[in-house]
Amino acid sequence: MPRILRTRASRSDYDEIWSYLAVRDLNAADRLIDQFDATLEVIASTPRMGRKVEELAPNLRSFPVGNYLIFYRPLEDGMQLIRLLHEARDITPEYFAEE
């Protein structure tokens, strides 16, 4: 089974997204997190499937899930989840400075 490594920032993103949505709709928050998890499994199996976004950070890729973007780095045996960010944000290299 391919592995998925998670940065501290990505864990914080998960928590913030779930908390924000859960206030409005707990079931929707849970469904989105499940969708993230399922997508991570697919990406870990085929880590080069996302779009290169090296203008943000070296060896970085992104993959959309709903209104969110999964940012990750491919690994030999899976992926490293870097961040989960809403697509409406002005996403700049500063989001990836403290990995």
Sequence and secondary structure as in RCSB ss.txt:
>XXXX:A:sequence
MPRILRTRASRSDYDEIWSYLAVRDLNAADRLIDQFDATLEVIASTPRMGRKVEELAPNLRSFPVGNYLIFYRPL
EDGMQLIRLLHEARDITPEYFAEE
>XXXX:A:secstr
  EEEE HHHHHHHHHHHHHHHHH HHHHHHHHHHHHHHHHHHHHSTT SEE TTTSTT EEEEETTEEEEEEEE
TTEEEEEEEEETTS   GGGGS  
